[in-house]
Amino acid sequence: MSKASRLIPLAPSALGLLLASAAGAADPVTLPTLSVEGEQSANPGYKVENTTLGKLPDPVAETPQSATELSRQLLDDQAVATTRDALRNVPGVSLAAGESGSQGDNLTIRGFTARSDLYLDGMRDFGNYYRDPFNTEQIDVLKGPASTLFGRGSTGGIVETGSKHAELSTFEAGTLGFGTDGTKRLTADVNTPVTALGDGAALRVTVMGTQSGVADRDVAESNRFGFAPTLALGLGTLTRVTISYFHQSEYDIPDYGLPWLYEAPAGTKVATAEPAPVSRSNFYGFEHGDYLRTNDDIATIRAEHDLNDSVTISNQLRYNNETRNYRITEPQLDLPAGKGASATTMLVAPGTPLSALSVSRNQIYGNSDETMLDEQLDGTIRFSTGPVQHKVITGFEFIHETSDPTRNTTIGPYSTTSLVSPDYSAAYNAVTYHATQTTTTANTLAAYLLDEIQLTSQVKTILGVRYDHFDADYFSQTFANPVTHAGAAVLSLHHVDSLPSWRAALVWQPSEAGMLYFSYGTSFNPSAEQLTLAASTVNLDPEKNTTYEIGEKWQFLGDRLLVTTALFHTEQDNIRETDPTNSNLQILAGDGVSKGVEFQLAGKITDKWQIQGGYSYDFTNIISSPQNDVGHRLANAPMHTGSIWTTYTFPYEIQGGFGANYVGNRWANTTGRAVGGVNFWELAPDYWTLSTMVKAPITEGVSLQLNVNNLTNENYIDLLHPSHVVPGAGRSAMFTLNARL
């Protein structure tokens, strides 16, 4: 008997009995048979059939736009514990380091920052936190502008996380893991029908606790806890209601890595800066003084009703709240030891011993409180006009957002430490004071319509438009004397953007197995996109983005393997840049472009052999600018990115996996940094990393898994920022006990 056909009867566990009893189940001890973890019916594999992008009329395999879908099975096989690590599987995505008060998941897509383009179940997930995928069913990355679907932002694309949902089956699952880097991780996932609330009611609860270090990095650590209950009513009926809550808290010692080394001989005008060539284990902060604390709470109610076979109406209401408190040390190269402390980046003469250099500990210290209330009303309508069939998705959205960050500053000289041998155990001695307080309130009112028109059996077109009215108020106080709070400078700003976004596509489906397409889309980036404004930007129109894409999506081997190829061209017009005649103002003067080709595949080559992989070539550059950077590549935009992950099931159901990831060299900024009269461009070198996995069954539904990451112990720069870099983790092993009962 093949594994895909084996079913096992389940005995009730204490956890299942307790949850079912509390939920009011009529018969909490009668559990149905379930497929063993890893079987065909329980794990569809790496090729995802359905999308979490609810505003798309079709699955991603039939959508005329480049996209990558990461399945739950892929995340489990790789033992992924952060969304950031999951995104390493996506070509065209490059990770970035934390910035000031914006710690968390920072990234670029096709050369454009996507820090504000993260979504959860169709709504903006604005929080600056490190997302844990314990409640994630799959991750979708949609490439190219998508303002017709989501509103402001999405120059290079968006990342959409689909949450786990309650089901009518009964199961209990969980993992227990230990890593050589100090990781200890526990997850639980329990689902049960709730017959007391009706035949279509179910409750699902997921829980996570993680404590982890970083291989070959001193001091830095992450501690997370989360839970997410979901109650579904009316599953399988005409009216369905889902009530969900998500909480994640984090208490970290944050890692701001290493400083850049600005080294050049006298008389040099232009030079390349590189990360300081010191041990990647060096930590320049304070072991007992640095911290990052975040709390994220997301409550959502979604209701759907099928009026008939042709019309479905849905409404989703969400409230988010995020609080952050942080005290972080950013290393900046200082004057030679014994020459006095300074916060000014210095020019290093060639031949200067690294032991003669010290590092200033730049203190980043503050807190913030952000909220979001999002209301979406959508309708899906199917109808015909003669022989032409239509599928229309239309709706309205209202978003109310607030952001109230407080920033502190350090008085007096910065504390310093050795570049080569930093003392992270030193007592925290910075004197910090309240410096600025800002409040931003933003309201978005939008209406959208997308019409998929089936012209013939082989040809269809998609036309979409969204109109956004984005209204932001900004207020700040900056204290001239942060000790006494005397001489406060008050700034009050108001800005409104009202404009449409467009989408169009033409699709030819010569076969049921695949299609060819051409697509066009626009998006915009307002000055207050990230809920902040300045006197220098308040009067500027949004940056505007346009993408053209030609591609194919084809399914092989009986629809088990999806192969996609895309040629793309994205141009950002009127980039905000500093006015060369007045450094206190910004102007809309720059233009940047990202163009290239992308190839991806996902699915099964045989019943036992799975694969997920892709490669992206991105040629990015500044095509016009008042600065001296025309022709330079965009920041954090490697020309080459690629990854592959494949698994094979051997006899006795032993599974082996292997993966490789490549990221090309990246510039940290699009403009040079003037240091000691030299214009420096910061460059992080390219790198390869390899990983492997072995998983073996112990009993039915229970398996033991070993993952080894950075197999060759590659020393590389992982996260990039113009002021610091974070080295990648060294080689580590993770042992995980998986169970699904």
N, C-alpha and C positions, 0 to 999 in steps of 0.2 A: 504494500500500500504506500503510495507517495505521501510525503509530508503534507502537501497541499490538500489532501483529502481526509486527513486524520482529524477527528473531533474527539474531545475528551469531556466527560461529565465533570462538573465542578462541585466541590463541597463548599459549604458556606464558611467564611472566615469570621472572626470576631469583629473586624472592622466593617465587613459588609453587613453583618447582622445588626450592628449598632446603627449604621447609617440608614439602612432600610427601615429599621424600627422607628427611628426618629422621624423619618419622612412619612411614616404612616403606611408603608407598603402592606398590602393585605396578606401576602405570603412571603415573608422575608427570607425564608430558608430554601425556597425553590428557585434554583438558578439554572438558566439555560446552558446548553453546550456552546462552547466557544472554540474558535480555531486557536491553535498554539501560536505564540508570538513568532513572527517570521513567516507565517503561512501566507499563501496567495490571497485568501479572503480577508485576512486581518491587516495585511500590509500590501497596499497596491504597488509599492516600489517607488523608484525615483521619478517615474513619469507621472505627473499629477494630472488627473482627469478634469478636475474642476478648479476654478479660480476663486479667490477670496475678494477679487475686485468686482464688487457688486454692480458698479455702474457700467461694466462692459457687457455687451449683449451676448457674447459667446465665450466659451473657454479660451484660454490663452493660445492653445494650439490652433484655433481658428480666428484669432485676433490679428489684424494687420498692423502690428507694432511689435518691436523687439521686446522680449520679456524673458525672465528666468524664474523658474519655480523650484523652491527647495522643499522637499517633502519631509514629513515627520520621520520617515524611516531613514532618510539621509542624515538628519540631525542626530538620530539615535546611533546609527552606525559610526559616526564620527565622534560620538560622546561630546557633542557641542554643548557648552554651558553658557554661552553668550551669543546674542544676535550678531555682534560684531564678528565673532569667529565664523558664524554661519555664512556671512556675506563674503568670506574669502573664496567661496565657490562661484562667485558671480564675476564674469569678465567685464571689464570696464569700470569696476568699483575699486576705489583706493581709500584706505583708512587714514584718518587724521588724528592728531593728538588733541587733548583738551586745551581750551583757550580761556584764560581769565575765569569768569564765572560760568562758562559754558562747557563744563565737563560732561562726559557721557558719550553717546554714540555720534561721533563726527565722521563724515565721509564725503567723498566726491563721487559723482557718477558722470562718466564721459567728460571729466575735466571740470565740472561745475559743482560747487558745494551743494550738499543735500542735507545739511544739518536740520533744516526745517521741513524736510520732505519725508518724514516718517509717519506712517498711518497704522491705525489699529482698527480692524473690522470696518473700514470705509471712512473713518474719521481721523482727523489730525491727532497724532500722538506727540504733542509739543514738548514733553518733558526732557530736560537735560539730565538723563540718567543712563546707566548701563543696563540695557534690557536683557533679562534672563528668559530663555525660551521654554520654561517649564510648563507654561500654559499655551504654547504655540502648536497649532496643527500644521501650518505650512507658512512659508514666506514667499511673497511674490515681489519681484523687482521689475517694474515697468519702465522701459527706457524712453527717453525723449520727453518733450513738454507734454504735460497732462493737465493744464489748467481748466480745460473743458470738463474734466472729471472732478478735480479737487480744489480748484481755485488758485490762489497765489502760489508762486514758487514753481518747483518741478522743472528747472531748466534742463538738467541732464536726465531726470527721471525721479521716480518715487520708490520707497520701500513700504510694502504693505504686509503687516502681520495678521494672519488669520488665527483667531483664538480657538481652542478646543471647545466643542459644543456638547451639550447634553444629548444622549441617545436613549433609545428605548431598550437597548440591551443592558445586561448587568455584567460588570467586570471590575476588577481591582488590579492595578498595575503600580509598579514603583521601581526605583533604582537606589542602590547604595554603592557609593564610589569612594575610592581612596587614591590619591596621586602622589608620585614621588616629589612633586613640588609643594607638598603640604596640603593639597586639596582634600577636603572632606565634603561629600555632597550626598544629600538625601532628597528624593522626590517621591510623591505619592499621587495617584490618579484613580479616583473611585467614581463609578457611575452606577446609578440604580433607578429603575422606574419608581414613580410615586403614585401608586394607584389610588390613593386617597384623594388626589387632585384630578383624577380622570385618567382614561386609558392612554392619552397622549402626553402625560406628564413625566418628567424625568429630572433628576438632580445629579449634577457632576461637580466634584470638588477636586482641585489640584493644589498641592502644597509643595514648597521647596525650601530647603535650607542649605546654604553653601558657605564654606570657609576655605579660602584658597590663597596661596602665595603665587609667586612667579619664578619659574626656573631660572637660575643664574641672575636674579635681580634681588638685591638686598632690601629688606624692610617692607617693600610694597606688598599690600595684601588687600583682599576683597572679602567682605562678609555680607551675604544677602539672605533675606528671608522673604517669602511671598506666599500668598494663597489666593485662590480664585474660585469662588462658588458660582455655579450657573444653574438656574432653574428654568426649564422649558415647559410650556403648556401648549397643548393642542397639536403635538407633533403628528403628522400624517393626516391632519384635518384642514379645512378651508381657512381657519384662523389660527395663527401661531404666535405665541408671545414668549420672548426670552428676556429674563432678568439676570443680569450678571454684575459681578463686582470683582475688581482686580486690585490687589495691594502688593506693592514691593517696597521694601525698605533696604537700605544699604549703609554700611558703616565701613569705610575704607581708609587705608593709608595710601593716598594717591601717589601716582608715579609720574613725575614730569621729566624723568630721564636725564639726558646729557646736554651740555651746552654745545653750541657751534664754535668752531675754531676759525678765527679770522686771521689767517697767516699770509703775509705777502712782503716782498722786499721793498725797500724804499723806492719811490718813484713810480710804483705800479698804479695804474689807473683803474683797471678792471681785473677782478680775480674771482676764483671759485672758493667758497667756504665749504668745509666738510665737518661732519660731527667730530667732536674731540676724540682723538684716538686713545682712549683710556679703557680700563676694564668695563665691560658691560654690566657688571654687578654694582658699580658705583652708585650710591644714593646720596644726593646732596641736600636732602631735606632734614627734618627733625623727626626721629623715630617716635618721640613722645609729644610732638607738638603739631604735626600735620594730620589733617583728617578731612574726610568728605562724607557727609551724612545726607541722605536723600530719603524722602518718603513720597510715594506716588499712589494715589487712590483714584480709581476710575470706576464710576457706576454708570451702567447702560441699561436702557429698556428699549427693546425692539418688538414691534408688532407688525405682522403681515396678514393680509387677507386676500384670498382669491375671489374676486367678484364672479368670475366665470373662467372658462378655459383661456380667455384672451386678455384678461385684465387682472393685474395684481397690484395692490397698494401696500406700501410699507412706510412705517414711521420709526425713526430711531432718535432717541434723546439721550444725551450723555453729559455727565458732569465730571470734570477732572480737577484735581488739586495736587500740586507738587510743592514741597518745601525742600530747601537746600541750605545747608550750613557747611562752610568749607574754610580751611586754612591750608594753603598749598605753597610749597616752595618751588620756585622756578630758578634753575641754575643759569647764571650769566657770567661769562668770562670776565675776570676782574684784572686789576693791575698786578704786576709781579709781587709775590709775597714780600712783606716788609716795606712796601712803597706806599701803604695807606689804603684805606677802603674807598671804593667808588662803585656806583651803580652804572657807570658808563662802560659800554662794550669797548674793548680795547683791540688795537691792531698788534699782532704778534709778529716779531721779526723772525725770519727763518733761522733755525738753529737754536732758538730759545728752549731750554730744557722744560719739559712739561712740569717737572717738580718745582719750577720757579713760579708757576702760575697758580692763582687762587680763584675761587668762584664766589661771586656775590649771591647771597640767598635772597632773591626777590620774593617778597611775601605777597601772596594773593589771598585776600581775607574778606569774607562777606557772607551774606545770606540772601535768600530770595523766597518769594511766595508767588506762585502762578496759578491761575484758575482758567477754566474754559467751560462754557456752556454751549453745546452744539445741538441744534435741532434740524433734522433732515426729513423731508417728506418726499417720497419717490413713488412713481407709478410706472409700471411696465405694461405696454399696450401692444397687442398684435392685431393687425387688420390687413385687408387687401384693398387695393384700388385697381380693379380689373385684374389682369394677370400678375400685377406687381404686389409682392408681399412686403409688409413693413413690420419692424419690431422697434417700438419707440420707448426710450427711457427718458423720463422727464421728472423734474422736481424743483423744490425750493430748499434753501439752506440759510439758517441764521446762526451766526457764531458770535458769542460775547467772550472776549479774552481780557485778562488782566495780568500785569507783571509788576511786581514791587521789589526790585532788588536793592540791597544796601551794600555799599562798597567801603571798605576801610583802607587806610593807608599807613605806611610805616614812617615814623618820625626819626630823623637822625641817620647815621650811616648804617648800611646793610651789614649784617653778620656775614663773615666770609669763612671759607674752609678750603682745604687743599684740593686742587683739581685731581691729583693722582690718588690721594688717600683721604677722602672726605670723612669727617667725624659726624656721623648721623646720631650718635648717642648724646651729643652736647645738649645742654638745657636750652629750651626755646627762649630766646632773649630779645626778640623783636618787640618794640613798643608800637602798638597800632592804635589808631583812633578812627572814629566815625568820620568819613570823608564826604560821601555823596549818598543821597537818597532819591530814587526815581520811582515814578508811577506811570504806567502806560495802560490805557484802556482802549480797546479796539473792537469795533463791531463790523461784521461782514454780513451783507444781505446779498443773496445770489439766486439766480434762476438758470436752469440749464435744460437742454433738449438734445437728445441723440437719436437719430433715425437710421436704422440699418435697413436698406432697401434691396430686396432680392429681385434684380431685374430679369434674370433668366436662371436656369438651373445651374449655370456655371459662373455667373457674373453678379456681384453685388457691390453696393457702394455704401459708405457710412458718412453721414454728415452730422456735425455736432457744433453747438454753440453754448457758451455760458457767459452770463453778464454778472460781474462782481462790483459791488459798491463797498469799498473798504475805507472805514473812517477811524482814524487813530488820534487820540489825545495823549500828550506826553508832558510830564511835569518833573522837574528835578531841582534839587538843592545841592549846591556844592559849597563846602565850608572853607573859607580862606584860612581860618584858624581852626583846624580840626580838634584842638584841645578844648577850646572854650565855645566852639560852634559860633563864633562871631563872624561877621562879614559874609553871611550866606548869599551866594549868587543864585537867583531864582530864574529858571528858564521854563516857559510854558509854550508849547507848540501844538499845532493842530494841522492835520494833513488828511486829504481825501483823494482817493483814486477810484474812478469809475470807468470801466472799460470791458470790452468783450474779449473772449478767447475762442479760437476756432479749431476745428478738426475735420479732416476729410480723408477718405481712403477709397481706393478702387481695388477690388479683389477679383481675381480670375481663378476658378477652381476647376482645372481640366480633369481632375480625378478626385474621387472620394478620399484618396490618400493624402492630398496636399493642395497647396495653393501658392500663387504668386500675388504680390501686392505692391501698391504704391501708397504711401501715406504722407500726410502733411499735418502739422500741428503747431500751435503757438502757446506761449505762456508769458507771465510777467512777474517781475520782482519789485514790489514797491519799496520805498525808503524805510517804511516801518515793518517790513516783512518779519523781522525777528523781534518785534515789539520793543523797538528802541528808535529814537529819533535824535537829530542834532540840528543846530542852527544851520550847519553847512549842507544839510540834505533835505530839510523840510520843504523846500520849494521845488524839488526835482521830480520830474515824471518817473514812472517805473522804468526799469530796464526791461527790454522786450526780447523774446527769444522765438526763433522759428526753426523747425526741423523738417527735413525731407528725408524720406527713407524708402528704399526699395529692398524687398526681401522675399524669401520663400520659407514655407513651413511644410515639411513632408514627413509622413509617418511610414515607417518600414517594418518589416517582420511582423505582419499582421497587426499593425498599429501599436506594437509594443515599444518601438523606438522612435522618438521625435527628433528630427534634425532640422535646425533652422539656420539661415544665413541672412545677414542684413548689411546693406550699404547705407550709411547715414551721413547727414550733414546738418549740424546744429550751429546756428549763429546767434550770438548775443549782441544786440545793438544798444548803443548809448550806455555803456558801462560807466558807473560812477567812479570818477578819478579826481585826485587833488588838482585844483586849478594851479597851473604853473606860474601864474602871476599873483596868486593870493593863496597861501597855504592854509588859510582859515576857511576856504570855500571848496566845495566839490562841484564838478560839472559833469554833464553827460557827454563824454567825448570819446570813450574807447569802444572798440569793437573786437570781439573774440570769436573764434571758430573752433569747432571740434568736428572732425570728419574721419571716417574710417570704415572698417569692415569688422563684422562680428560673426563668429561661428559657434554653435552650441549643439549638444546632443544630450538626451536623457532618456533612460528607459532600460529595457532588457534586450540583450543580444541573444541570450537563450534563457530558459527557465531558471537556470542557476547563475547566470552571469549578468550583473547589473552595472550600469555606468552613468556617470554624470560628469560632463566636462564642457569646456568652452575656451575660446581665445578671442581677444579683442585687440585690434590695432587702432589706436586713437592718435591722429595727428592734430594737435591743438596748438594754436598760437594767437598772439595779439596781432590783429591786422591793421589797427589804427589806434593811436594814443598820443596825447600831448607829452607823455614821458618818453624816455629813451629805451623803450622796451618793445618796440614794434618788431614782430617776428619771433619773440620769445614764447616758449610754451607756457600754458596755463599752470597755475600752482597745483601741486599734488596730482599731476596728470601724467602717469607713466604712459609711454608710447605703446608698450606691450604688457598685457596682463593675460594670464591663462591659468587654468587649473584642470585637474582630472582626478576623479575618485572612482574606483571600480572595486566591486566585491564579487567573489565566486563562492558558491556553496559546494564543498567537497563531500565525500562519503561520510556517513555518520553525522550529517547535518553540521559539520564544522565549516564555519564561514571565515574566509580570509579577505582582507581588503588592503588596498594600497592607494596612496594619493600623492600628487605633486602640485605645487603652487609656485607660479612665477610672477614677480612684479618688477617691471623695468625701473630704470633710474627716474627720479622725480625731483623737480625744483620746488623749493619751499615757498616761493613767492613769484609774482609776475613782475615785480619791480625790484631793483637792486637795493641793498642796504649800504649806506655810506658809513664806513668805519675807518677813522684815521686818514681820510682823504681818498680812500679806495672804495670803488663801487663793487660790492661783493654780491655774488649770486650763490645761494645755498643749495647744495646738491646732495641728495641721498642716493647711494649706489643701488644697483639692481640686486636681486637675490632669488634663490631657489630654496624651498623647504620641501621635505618629504615626510610622509606619515604612513603608518600602517595599523592594521587592526586584525585581531583574531577573536572569534566568538564561538563558544562551544556550549551545547546544551548539557544541563546537569540532570534535570528531570523535565517532565512535560510542563512547559510554560516558564521554566526557570533556566537562565543561561548565565555564563560567566564570560566577560569581555575584557580584552586587553587592548588599549590604544597607546601607541607611541607617537608622539608629535616631535617635529624637528629631529628626525631620525639621525641626521648627520651632524647635529649640534651646530648648525649654521649660525654665525655671528652676523646679524643684519639689523638694519633700521626698520622698524615696523610702523611706528606712528610719527607723522611729520607735522612740524609747525615752524613758522618763520623764526621763533625765538628759542626753540628747544626740540629735541628728538627723543623718542622712546625706543630703546632697543627691543628686539623681539625676544621672546622667551627661549631659553635653552632647551635641550632635550629633556623630555619628561614622559613618564608612563602613567596611565590611568587605568586602574582596575575597577570594573563595574559589575555588580550583581544585578541582573535584570529579572523582573518577574511580572507575569501577566496571568492572573488566575480568574 
